[in-house]
Amino acid sequence: MTSDGHRLFAWAFARISPFAERGGLSERRRALLSRAEGLVVEIGSGTGANLRHYPPAVTEVVATEPDPHMFKRLPKAAARAGVPVRLGQVGADRLPFRDSSVDTVVTTLVLCSVPDQAAALAEALRVLKPGGRLLFMEHVRSDDPKIAAKQDKRERFHMRVAGGCHPNRDTLAAIGAAGFEVEQAERARFPGPKITRPHISGVATKPAVD
Ligand SMILES: C[S@@+](CC[C@H](N)C(=O)[O-])C[C@H]1O[C@@H](n2cnc3c(N)ncnc32)[C@H](O)[C@@H]1O
């Protein structure tokens, strides 16, 4: 995707996503993020839609985002958060944290877009403390073979118009394959294009060392 493409996607995302937030996405974010605590690292914060939902058990959120067109929208959202927020313009592949130093990692609508999902999940696992939580809310590959075939067929086009987003990833399987223990996962239907359904949200933990 070109830089102009990314700029256009960030502009469109900032204008279109409020409709999905009002249509139920905001409540889903709040429910998911009520499980966050301590030092939280968000991967691909986008326009910062999660930031106002963090509970007081969170001591600090580090909102990371590599795309400059998204990143420039984050300070406004950070100013409205009820917990301290620090911003970092970095990608999922190299989080600036020591091994086993983070309590909670959050990915919402981002594991569809990272170029290397396995590498992003490995990095999340690396920075989490043993027993630390990955909170995720993602749109994933459909269970319906007909819809999944459409997701495969439209993948390249969708990537071009939607910031590199792959609509056909089996993200829950990838979370398990990365070494997380999936504690809870639920499927839900959200407003939005059919190609980006269903959504999953849940909690996975980094296994504690013996
Ligand atoms: C659809 S937006 C979602 C933004 C936000 N997480 C939310 O829930 O509204 C996808 C985000 O993933 C980010 N992204 C893409 N590649 C990434 C990478 N390698 N590392 C971190 N974030 C990435 C994009 O820049 C974009 O902000």
The ligand as an SDF file (V2000), in Angstrom:
LIG
                    3D

 27 29  0  0  0  0  0  0  0  0999 V2000
   -8.1230   -1.1710   11.5550 C   0  0  0  0  0  0  0  0  0  0  0  0
   -6.8970   -0.3190   12.4280 S   0  0  0  0  0  0  0  0  0  0  0  0
   -7.3590   -0.6690   14.1140 C   0  0  0  0  0  0  0  0  0  0  0  0
   -6.8930    0.3760   15.0500 C   0  0  0  0  0  0  0  0  0  0  0  0
   -7.2220    0.1500   16.5310 C   0  0  0  0  0  0  0  0  0  0  0  0
   -6.4750   -0.9470   17.1080 N   0  0  0  0  0  0  0  0  0  0  0  0
   -8.6940   -0.0230   16.7880 C   0  0  0  0  0  0  0  0  0  0  0  0
   -9.0890   -0.9860   17.4410 O   0  0  0  0  0  0  0  0  0  0  0  0
   -9.4780    0.8480   16.3550 O   0  0  0  0  0  0  0  0  0  0  0  0
   -5.4720   -1.3730   12.1730 C   0  0  0  0  0  0  0  0  0  0  0  0
   -4.2050   -0.7830   12.7390 C   0  0  0  0  0  0  0  0  0  0  0  0
   -3.1290   -1.7390   12.6390 O   0  0  0  0  0  0  0  0  0  0  0  0
   -1.9540   -0.9770   12.4420 C   0  0  0  0  0  0  0  0  0  0  0  0
   -0.8370   -1.8280   11.9650 N   0  0  0  0  0  0  0  0  0  0  0  0
   -0.6020   -2.2640   10.7050 C   0  0  0  0  0  0  0  0  0  0  0  0
    0.5690   -2.9170   10.6470 N   0  0  0  0  0  0  0  0  0  0  0  0
    1.0930   -2.8970   11.8930 C   0  0  0  0  0  0  0  0  0  0  0  0
    2.2870   -3.3810   12.4810 C   0  0  0  0  0  0  0  0  0  0  0  0
    3.1880   -4.0730   11.7700 N   0  0  0  0  0  0  0  0  0  0  0  0
    2.4940   -3.1550   13.7830 N   0  0  0  0  0  0  0  0  0  0  0  0
    1.5930   -2.4930   14.5350 C   0  0  0  0  0  0  0  0  0  0  0  0
    0.4400   -1.9860   14.0290 N   0  0  0  0  0  0  0  0  0  0  0  0
    0.1910   -2.1910   12.7370 C   0  0  0  0  0  0  0  0  0  0  0  0
   -2.3880    0.0390   11.4360 C   0  0  0  0  0  0  0  0  0  0  0  0
   -1.4640    1.1070   11.3140 O   0  0  0  0  0  0  0  0  0  0  0  0
   -3.7350    0.4670   12.0060 C   0  0  0  0  0  0  0  0  0  0  0  0
   -3.6050    1.5170   12.9050 O   0  0  0  0  0  0  0  0  0  0  0  0
  1  2  1  0
  2  3  1  0
  2 10  1  0
  3  4  1  0
  4  5  1  0
  5  6  1  0
  5  7  1  0
  7  8  2  0
  7  9  1  0
 10 11  1  0
 11 12  1  0
 11 26  1  0
 12 13  1  0
 13 14  1  0
 13 24  1  0
 14 15  1  0
 14 23  1  0
 15 16  2  0
 16 17  1  0
 17 18  1  0
 17 23  2  0
 18 19  1  0
 18 20  2  0
 20 21  1  0
 21 22  2  0
 22 23  1  0
 24 25  1  0
 24 26  1  0
 26 27  1  0
M  CHG  2   2   1   9  -1
M  END
$$$$
